[in-house]
Amino acid sequence: MRRRLTAFSLPLLAVLALAAPAGAASFSYPDFASTTGLTLSGSAVQDGNLLRLTKAEGMKSGRAFRTEPVDLQQSFETSFAISMHDSTCCIVGTLKPADGMAFVLQSKGPTAGEGTGGSLGYGGIAPSIAVEFDIFTNVGDPATDHVGIVVDGNTVSHLQCANASGPTPPCTGSLPSPLYGAPVYAWVEYDAATQHLKVFVSQSIVKPAAPVLDQQVSMTPLGASAYAGFTAATGSHNSVHDVLSWSFNPPPPVPTPAPISDPVKKTPQCPQPKSKGKKKGQGKKAGASKAKGKAKGKGKGKKCGKKKAKGKGKGKGGK
């Protein structure tokens, strides 16, 4: 029975703490119920609320790029969730999911890219800079699942990479988990001042404190702007390649102001007045003869919000 993954929202995307630079492109796809602003090519399709770059079929290549280019002269940050799952090939006992996908910046156009298998759909695009999520070992690749930074579509020459099995040449970094079978959360940050590209990878929506890759990369060959997006490919082996969500230069979350409560005025408790007094009296019930009574009393009391009052009273009770 095949398991279908559904898209989910990134809390905001939550995910990134820095504000988008003034004038920089800013967009967010919590899911892909709408693909407005994207150009799909090859085998890429909108499938419900996710973006499916390839089905689990051999020799496929799919791409999805933002139709409007992004400014590369400013720093940027982007986060996305991807999923590679449900491979169906090949001979029983030799199942090897393939091939992988990549986040790509390139200046050729929103439909650029071709090639299947180890090209991951971006092979040969120049100039370009890609962060690849590779799940198949092709000639020149590291031995296991890896994340790498490559330039100009050269899929076998990594500026830097991180292995799922730990640092193994040419990779110097270690991934926290395999890339296939579960959603992968990634954050890519570029500092234009230092020309450093950082890549963070996790199996949860919580961004790790340290990047798995931190490499100096110049965006100059791409020009002032470039098209940002994703590519994926299958070869003789296959896998479903999905993009679940994507955010680019998201604005910082607006803090929710604390509710202003109306102070409830407390009614002061009035102390019971103390009193002293004597009562003398004789009397009969109504209709009886005269009754005389004398009463003397002294009392001091404090009413709420009023000054102290003193008083004496004498009286005779009558009928």
C-alpha positions as CSV (number, residue, x, y, z in Angstrom):
1,M,0.0,0.0,0.0
2,R,1.5,3.3,-1.0
3,R,1.5,6.1,1.5
4,R,0.7,9.6,0.4
5,L,2.2,12.6,2.2
6,T,0.2,15.7,2.6
7,A,1.5,19.2,2.6
8,F,1.8,21.2,5.8
9,S,2.4,24.7,6.8
10,L,5.6,26.0,8.2
11,P,5.0,28.0,11.2
12,L,6.2,30.9,10.6
13,L,8.1,29.9,9.1
14,A,8.8,30.0,11.9
15,V,11.2,29.4,11.1
16,L,13.5,32.3,10.2
17,A,14.2,35.2,12.5
18,L,15.8,37.9,10.2
19,A,13.7,40.5,8.4
20,A,13.7,40.7,4.7
21,P,16.0,43.4,3.3
22,A,14.3,46.6,2.1
23,G,13.2,46.2,-1.5
24,A,14.0,42.5,-1.7
25,A,11.6,39.9,-3.1
26,S,9.4,38.3,-0.4
27,F,6.9,35.5,-0.9
28,S,5.6,32.5,0.9
29,Y,3.9,29.2,-0.1
30,P,2.7,27.5,3.1
31,D,1.5,24.9,0.7
32,F,0.9,24.7,-3.1
33,A,-2.9,24.8,-3.3
34,S,-2.0,27.8,-5.5
35,T,1.1,27.9,-7.8
36,T,0.6,31.6,-8.7
37,G,4.0,33.2,-9.4
38,L,5.6,29.9,-10.4
39,T,6.6,28.5,-13.8
40,L,6.4,24.7,-14.0
41,S,8.2,22.7,-16.7
42,G,9.1,19.1,-17.5
43,S,7.2,16.6,-15.4
44,A,6.4,19.1,-12.6
45,V,2.7,19.4,-11.7
46,Q,0.6,20.8,-9.0
47,D,-0.9,17.8,-7.1
48,G,-3.5,18.9,-4.5
49,N,-1.7,21.1,-2.1
50,L,1.9,20.1,-2.9
51,L,4.3,20.5,-5.8
52,R,5.3,17.2,-7.4
53,L,8.4,17.5,-9.5
54,T,8.4,13.8,-10.5
55,K,6.3,10.8,-10.0
56,A,7.8,7.4,-9.2
57,E,8.6,6.8,-12.8
58,G,12.0,6.3,-14.6
59,M,13.8,8.9,-16.7
60,K,11.8,12.0,-15.6
61,S,12.9,15.5,-14.9
62,G,10.8,18.4,-13.4
63,R,11.4,22.0,-12.5
64,A,9.6,24.8,-10.8
65,F,11.0,28.3,-10.7
66,R,9.7,31.6,-9.5
67,T,8.6,33.5,-12.6
68,E,10.0,36.8,-11.4
69,P,13.8,36.9,-10.6
70,V,15.1,37.7,-7.2
71,D,17.7,40.4,-6.4
72,L,21.1,38.8,-5.7
73,Q,22.8,42.1,-4.7
74,Q,21.1,41.8,-1.3
75,S,21.3,39.2,1.4
76,F,18.5,36.7,1.4
77,E,17.1,33.8,3.4
78,T,14.8,31.0,2.3
79,S,13.3,28.0,3.9
80,F,11.5,25.0,2.4
81,A,10.2,21.5,3.1
82,I,10.8,18.7,0.6
83,S,10.0,15.0,0.5
84,M,11.4,12.1,-1.5
85,H,9.4,8.9,-1.0
86,D,7.6,5.9,-2.4
87,S,10.1,4.6,-4.9
88,T,8.7,1.7,-7.1
89,C,11.7,0.4,-8.9
90,C,13.5,-1.9,-9.8
91,I,14.2,-5.5,-9.2
92,V,13.0,-6.9,-5.8
93,G,15.9,-6.7,-3.3
94,T,17.7,-4.0,-5.2
95,L,15.5,-1.0,-4.4
96,K,17.6,2.1,-4.5
97,P,15.5,5.3,-4.5
98,A,16.8,7.9,-7.0
99,D,17.9,10.4,-7.8
100,G,17.3,13.6,-5.8
101,M,16.4,17.3,-6.0
102,A,18.0,20.7,-5.7
103,F,17.3,24.3,-4.7
104,V,18.7,26.3,-7.6
105,L,19.6,29.9,-8.5
106,Q,20.2,30.5,-12.2
107,S,20.0,33.3,-14.7
108,K,18.9,31.4,-17.8
109,G,15.2,31.7,-17.4
110,P,12.2,30.2,-15.5
111,T,12.1,27.1,-17.7
112,A,15.9,26.4,-17.7
113,G,17.1,22.9,-16.9
114,E,17.1,19.4,-18.4
115,G,18.6,16.0,-18.0
116,T,17.6,13.0,-16.0
117,G,19.3,10.7,-13.5
118,G,22.3,12.2,-11.7
119,S,21.8,15.6,-13.3
120,L,18.9,16.2,-10.8
121,G,17.3,18.3,-13.5
122,Y,19.8,21.2,-13.1
123,G,23.0,19.6,-14.7
124,G,24.6,21.9,-17.2
125,I,22.8,25.1,-16.3
126,A,25.5,27.8,-16.2
127,P,25.8,30.1,-14.6
128,S,24.0,28.6,-11.6
129,I,24.4,27.9,-7.9
130,A,22.6,24.9,-6.4
131,V,22.1,23.2,-3.1
132,E,21.5,19.6,-3.9
133,F,19.7,16.9,-1.9
134,D,21.1,13.7,-3.5
135,I,19.8,10.2,-2.6
136,F,21.7,8.1,-5.2
137,T,25.4,7.4,-5.7
138,N,26.3,8.3,-9.2
139,V,29.9,8.4,-10.6
140,G,31.8,11.0,-8.7
141,D,29.2,11.3,-5.9
142,P,29.8,10.7,-2.2
143,A,29.0,7.2,-1.0
144,T,25.6,7.9,0.7
145,D,22.8,10.5,0.9
146,H,24.3,13.9,0.9
147,V,23.7,17.7,0.7
148,G,26.1,19.7,-1.3
149,I,26.8,23.1,-2.8
150,V,27.7,23.0,-6.5
151,V,28.1,25.7,-9.2
152,D,27.4,25.9,-13.0
153,G,25.6,22.6,-13.1
154,N,28.6,20.5,-12.3
155,T,26.9,17.8,-10.4
156,V,30.0,15.8,-9.4
157,S,32.3,18.6,-8.1
158,H,31.1,19.8,-4.7
159,L,32.4,23.0,-3.1
160,Q,31.3,21.5,0.1
161,C,29.1,18.6,1.1
162,A,27.7,16.7,4.1
163,N,27.0,12.9,4.3
164,A,24.2,11.1,6.1
165,S,26.8,8.5,7.2
166,G,29.2,11.1,8.7
167,P,32.1,13.0,7.1
168,T,33.4,10.9,4.2
169,P,35.7,12.4,1.5
170,P,34.9,14.5,-0.3
171,C,32.3,15.5,2.3
172,T,33.5,17.3,5.5
173,G,30.1,17.5,7.2
174,S,27.5,15.2,8.7
175,L,23.7,15.1,8.1
176,P,21.4,14.5,11.1
177,S,19.4,11.9,9.2
178,P,18.9,10.3,5.8
179,L,17.1,12.3,3.1
180,Y,14.7,9.7,1.8
181,G,11.5,8.5,3.4
182,A,10.5,11.5,5.6
183,P,10.1,15.3,5.1
184,V,13.3,17.3,5.1
185,Y,13.3,20.8,6.4
186,A,16.0,23.2,5.0
187,W,17.1,26.8,5.5
188,V,19.5,28.5,3.0
189,E,20.9,31.9,4.0
190,Y,23.2,34.2,1.9
191,D,25.2,37.1,3.3
192,A,26.0,39.5,0.5
193,A,28.6,41.4,2.5
194,T,30.7,38.3,3.3
195,Q,29.5,36.2,0.3
196,H,28.8,33.2,2.5
197,L,26.1,30.6,1.8
198,K,24.9,28.6,4.8
199,V,22.7,25.6,4.7
200,F,20.7,24.2,7.7
201,V,19.0,20.8,7.6
202,S,16.6,19.1,10.0
203,Q,13.9,16.5,10.3
204,S,11.7,18.9,12.3
205,I,10.4,22.5,11.8
206,V,13.0,23.7,14.4
207,K,15.9,25.3,12.7
208,P,19.3,23.9,14.0
209,A,21.7,26.2,15.7
210,A,24.6,25.3,13.4
211,P,24.6,24.9,9.6
212,V,25.7,21.6,8.0
213,L,27.3,23.7,5.2
214,D,29.0,27.1,5.3
215,Q,30.8,28.1,2.1
216,Q,32.0,31.3,0.5
217,V,30.2,31.6,-2.8
218,S,30.2,34.6,-5.2
219,M,26.9,35.4,-6.9
220,T,28.6,37.7,-9.4
221,P,28.6,35.3,-12.3
222,L,24.8,35.2,-12.1
223,G,24.4,38.9,-12.5
224,A,22.2,41.3,-10.5
225,S,19.2,38.9,-10.4
226,A,18.4,35.2,-10.9
227,Y,15.5,32.8,-11.0
228,A,15.0,30.8,-7.8
229,G,13.4,27.4,-7.7
230,F,13.6,23.6,-7.5
231,T,14.6,20.8,-9.9
232,A,14.5,17.0,-9.5
233,A,15.1,13.9,-11.7
234,T,14.9,10.1,-11.8
235,G,16.9,7.7,-13.8
236,S,16.7,3.9,-14.1
237,H,15.7,4.0,-10.4
238,N,13.0,6.4,-9.2
239,S,11.3,8.2,-6.4
240,V,8.5,10.7,-5.9
241,H,10.0,14.2,-5.5
242,D,7.7,16.7,-3.7
243,V,8.1,20.3,-2.5
244,L,5.7,20.8,0.4
245,S,6.3,24.5,1.3
246,W,8.6,27.4,0.4
247,S,9.2,30.8,1.9
248,F,11.7,33.5,0.6
249,N,12.6,36.4,2.8
250,P,9.6,36.1,5.0
251,P,8.8,39.2,7.1
252,P,9.4,38.8,10.8
253,P,6.4,37.7,12.8
254,V,4.4,40.5,14.3
255,P,4.3,40.2,18.1
256,T,0.7,39.9,19.5
257,P,0.1,42.6,22.0
258,A,-0.9,41.5,25.4
259,P,-4.6,42.1,26.1
260,I,-5.3,45.3,28.1
261,S,-7.5,44.3,31.0
262,D,-9.9,46.7,32.7
263,P,-8.9,47.0,36.3
264,V,-11.9,46.0,38.4
265,K,-12.5,48.4,41.2
266,K,-12.7,46.7,44.5
267,T,-15.4,47.9,46.9
268,P,-13.8,48.6,50.2
269,Q,-15.1,46.6,53.0
270,C,-16.6,48.8,55.7
271,P,-15.7,48.0,59.3
272,Q,-18.6,47.4,61.6
273,P,-19.1,50.4,63.9
274,K,-18.5,49.8,67.5
275,S,-21.1,51.2,69.9
276,K,-21.6,51.4,73.6
277,G,-24.9,52.2,75.2
278,K,-27.4,51.7,77.9
279,K,-31.1,51.2,77.5
280,K,-33.6,51.5,80.2
281,G,-37.2,51.2,79.5
282,Q,-40.5,50.0,80.7
283,G,-43.4,49.6,78.5
284,K,-46.4,47.7,77.5
285,K,-47.6,46.3,74.3
286,A,-49.5,48.5,71.8
287,G,-52.6,49.9,73.4
288,A,-51.2,49.7,76.9
289,S,-50.3,52.5,79.2
290,K,-47.5,54.9,78.8
291,A,-44.0,53.6,78.6
292,K,-41.0,55.5,79.4
293,G,-37.6,54.7,78.2
294,K,-34.3,56.3,78.3
295,A,-31.5,55.5,76.1
296,K,-28.0,56.8,76.1
297,G,-25.5,55.8,73.6
298,K,-22.3,56.8,72.2
299,G,-20.9,55.5,68.9
300,K,-18.0,56.0,66.6
301,G,-18.1,54.6,63.1
302,K,-16.3,55.1,59.8
303,K,-18.3,54.9,56.7
304,C,-16.6,53.9,53.4
305,G,-15.0,57.0,51.8
306,K,-16.3,59.3,54.5
307,K,-14.7,60.9,57.5
308,K,-15.2,59.6,61.0
309,A,-18.4,60.6,62.7
310,K,-19.1,61.0,66.3
311,G,-22.6,61.3,67.8
312,K,-24.6,61.2,71.0
313,G,-28.2,60.7,71.3
314,K,-30.8,60.7,74.0
315,G,-34.4,59.8,73.5
316,K,-37.6,58.7,75.0
317,G,-39.7,56.2,73.4
318,G,-43.4,56.7,73.3
319,K,-46.3,54.8,72.3
